[in-house]
Amino acid sequence: MTTDAAITVEGLRQRYGDVQAVDGVSFEVSHGEFYGILGPNGAGKTTTLEIVEGLRRPDEGRATLLGKPSWPRDKKLLARIGVQLQASSFFERLTAREQIHTFAELYGISRKRADAMLERVGLTDKADVRQDKLSGGQEQRLSIACALVHDPELVFLDEPTTGLDPQARRNLWDLLRGIQAEGRTVVLTTHYMDEAETLCDRVAVMDHGRILRVGPPAELIGELGAASLEDVFLQLTGREYRE
């Protein structure tokens, strides 16, 4: 593995009782890359991401972000990464504007910058609406705005489009493409094949806690003579993919 990668992950393992949730995961992500971790529910994607982000200590292995270990947590490093969790965490009974202003204050960021980020994700007209009154797509955009308000170099997104209708998903894809176009490194977990093909420069196919194959979606399909990523998964695992 190279030393100048934005993210380097080596030999991660995490067990919960009898379940080996993460089983020897290693990969690296280049600066400016949109990297996807693709797998069905229960594949170990979220646990892997939580370890890489520094939210969880692994049983074995290590993750390095921007040349620094993700564990133990480093406040200086945390200021350089943005995290959008699978379950959005907001402060209760606050409007969209109040939510992002609160996140901005935690990082010492101006309200002007926070308002600009709200506009960036298309929520200026919903600024005075309470977060719990937003639609699913609007809430996800607010969550991403809060993760970006401090202008992080690395962005982690854990299944950001789960539960959204097709149009809301495509709108969010446009936003995510724009995030990478600004020069950020993005790591996305998803169980949607079309999402991985549309957004990711490279994708790691994951199942039962292991990464089975890594590469650009089109190359993975071509190398295995597959018709689609679903077919890639079938060839690697011997079973059909279930989102």
C-alpha positions in Angstrom: 0.0 0.0 0.0 1.2 3.5 -0.8 2.0 6.1 1.8 0.4 9.1 0.0 -3.1 7.7 -0.1 -5.9 9.7 1.5 -7.0 6.6 3.3 -5.2 3.4 4.1 -6.9 0.5 5.8 -5.0 -2.6 6.8 -6.3 -5.9 8.2 -9.4 -4.7 10.0 -11.3 -7.2 12.1 -14.3 -6.7 14.4 -16.4 -9.4 16.1 -19.7 -9.1 17.9 -20.1 -12.3 20.0 -20.2 -15.2 17.4 -20.5 -12.8 14.4 -17.4 -11.8 12.6 -18.7 -8.5 11.2 -15.4 -7.4 9.6 -12.9 -10.1 8.6 -9.5 -8.8 7.4 -10.6 -5.8 5.4 -7.8 -3.9 3.6 -8.0 -1.2 1.0 -6.8 2.3 0.1 -8.4 5.4 -1.3 -6.6 8.0 -3.4 -6.9 11.7 -2.9 -9.9 13.1 -4.8 -11.4 9.6 -5.4 -15.1 8.6 -5.1 -14.8 5.2 -3.5 -17.7 2.9 -2.9 -18.2 0.0 -0.5 -21.0 -2.1 -2.1 -22.7 -5.0 -0.4 -26.1 -6.3 0.8 -27.5 -5.4 4.2 -25.3 -7.1 6.9 -22.2 -7.3 4.7 -20.2 -5.3 7.3 -20.1 -2.0 5.4 -21.3 0.3 8.3 -19.0 -1.3 10.9 -16.0 -0.9 8.5 -16.8 2.7 7.9 -17.2 3.4 11.7 -13.8 1.9 12.3 -12.2 4.0 9.5 -13.9 7.2 10.7 -12.5 6.6 14.2 -15.9 6.0 15.8 -15.1 2.4 16.8 -11.9 0.7 17.9 -11.1 -2.4 15.8 -10.3 -5.8 17.4 -7.4 -5.9 14.9 -5.9 -3.8 12.2 -5.6 -0.1 11.6 -6.9 2.8 9.5 -4.9 5.9 8.5 -6.6 9.1 7.3 -4.5 11.8 5.7 -1.4 10.1 7.2 -2.7 10.0 10.7 -4.2 7.0 12.6 -8.0 7.2 12.9 -7.8 5.6 16.4 -7.4 6.9 19.0 -9.4 9.9 18.0 -7.5 13.0 17.1 -9.3 16.4 17.3 -7.1 17.9 14.7 -7.9 15.0 12.3 -11.6 15.2 13.1 -11.7 18.8 11.8 -10.5 17.5 8.4 -13.2 14.9 7.9 -17.0 15.0 7.5 -19.3 12.2 8.5 -22.9 11.5 7.5 -24.2 8.6 9.5 -26.7 6.0 8.4 -29.1 7.3 11.1 -29.1 11.1 11.0 -28.3 12.7 14.3 -29.9 16.1 14.8 -30.6 18.3 17.7 -34.3 18.1 18.7 -36.9 20.7 17.7 -34.5 22.9 15.7 -35.1 24.3 12.2 -32.9 23.5 9.3 -31.0 26.8 9.7 -30.7 26.3 13.5 -29.3 22.8 12.9 -26.6 23.9 10.6 -25.7 27.0 12.6 -25.3 24.7 15.6 -22.9 22.4 13.7 -21.0 25.4 12.4 -20.5 26.8 15.9 -19.0 23.4 17.0 -16.3 23.9 14.4 -15.9 27.7 14.8 -17.4 28.3 11.4 -19.4 31.5 10.6 -23.1 31.6 10.2 -22.5 33.1 6.8 -20.7 30.0 5.7 -23.4 27.8 7.2 -26.1 29.7 5.3 -24.1 29.3 2.1 -23.9 25.5 2.7 -27.7 25.4 3.2 -28.1 27.1 -0.2 -25.5 24.7 -1.7 -27.8 21.8 -0.9 -30.9 23.5 -2.1 -32.6 24.1 1.3 -32.7 27.9 1.6 -36.5 27.8 1.2 -36.7 25.2 4.0 -34.4 27.1 6.4 -37.2 27.9 8.9 -38.8 24.4 8.7 -38.1 22.1 11.7 -35.9 19.2 10.7 -38.5 16.6 11.7 -40.9 18.2 9.2 -38.6 17.9 6.2 -39.1 15.1 3.6 -36.7 12.2 3.6 -34.6 13.7 0.7 -34.5 17.1 2.3 -33.4 15.6 5.6 -30.6 13.7 3.9 -29.4 16.9 2.2 -29.4 18.7 5.5 -27.4 15.9 7.1 -24.8 16.2 4.3 -24.7 20.0 4.6 -24.0 19.6 8.3 -21.2 17.2 7.5 -19.7 19.6 5.0 -20.1 22.9 6.8 -16.5 23.0 8.0 -15.1 22.2 4.5 -13.6 18.8 5.2 -11.1 17.1 2.9 -12.5 13.6 3.5 -16.3 12.9 3.4 -17.9 9.7 4.6 -21.4 8.9 3.6 -23.2 5.8 5.0 -26.0 4.7 2.7 -27.2 8.3 2.2 -30.0 7.4 -0.2 -31.7 4.5 1.6 -35.4 5.0 1.8 -35.6 7.7 -0.7 -37.8 7.6 -3.8 -36.1 7.4 -7.2 -36.3 11.1 -8.0 -34.9 12.1 -4.6 -32.1 9.6 -5.0 -31.1 11.1 -8.4 -31.2 14.6 -6.9 -28.9 13.5 -4.2 -26.6 11.9 -6.7 -26.2 15.3 -8.4 -25.2 16.8 -5.1 -22.7 14.0 -4.3 -21.1 14.4 -7.7 -20.7 18.1 -7.0 -19.0 17.4 -3.6 -16.3 15.3 -5.3 -15.9 17.8 -8.2 -14.8 20.4 -5.5 -11.7 18.2 -4.9 -12.9 16.2 -1.9 -12.2 12.5 -1.3 -15.6 10.7 -0.8 -16.2 7.2 0.6 -19.7 5.9 0.2 -21.4 2.8 1.4 -24.4 1.6 -0.5 -26.4 -1.5 -1.3 -27.7 0.0 -4.5 -25.9 -1.4 -7.6 -27.0 1.5 -9.9 -25.7 4.0 -7.3 -22.3 2.4 -7.2 -22.1 2.3 -11.0 -23.2 5.9 -11.4 -21.1 7.6 -8.7 -18.0 5.6 -7.9 -14.5 5.7 -9.5 -13.9 2.4 -7.8 -16.0 0.0 -5.8 -15.2 -2.6 -3.2 -17.6 -5.5 -3.4 -18.2 -6.7 0.2 -20.0 -9.7 1.7 -19.9 -11.4 5.1 -17.3 -9.0 6.4 -14.8 -9.5 3.5 -13.9 -7.5 0.4 -14.2 -9.8 -2.5 -13.0 -7.6 -5.4 -12.1 -3.9 -6.0 -12.0 -1.9 -9.2 -13.9 0.5 -11.4 -17.5 -0.8 -11.9 -17.1 -1.1 -15.7 -13.7 -3.0 -15.3 -15.2 -5.4 -12.8 -18.0 -6.2 -15.2 -15.6 -6.6 -18.1 -13.0 -8.7 -16.2 -15.6 -11.3 -15.2 -17.5 -11.2 -18.4 -20.5 -10.1 -16.4 -23.7 -8.4 -17.6 -23.9 -6.1 -14.6 -22.7 -5.6 -11.0 -25.4 -8.0 -9.9 -23.8 -10.6 -12.1 -20.4 -9.8 -10.6 -21.8 -10.4 -7.2 -23.3 -13.7 -8.3 -20.0 -14.9 -9.8 -18.0 -13.9 -6.7 -20.5 -15.4 -4.1 -22.5 -18.0 -6.0 -25.8 -16.4 -4.9 -28.0 -13.6 -6.1 -27.7 -10.1 -4.8 -30.4 -8.9 -2.4 -30.6 -5.2 -1.7 
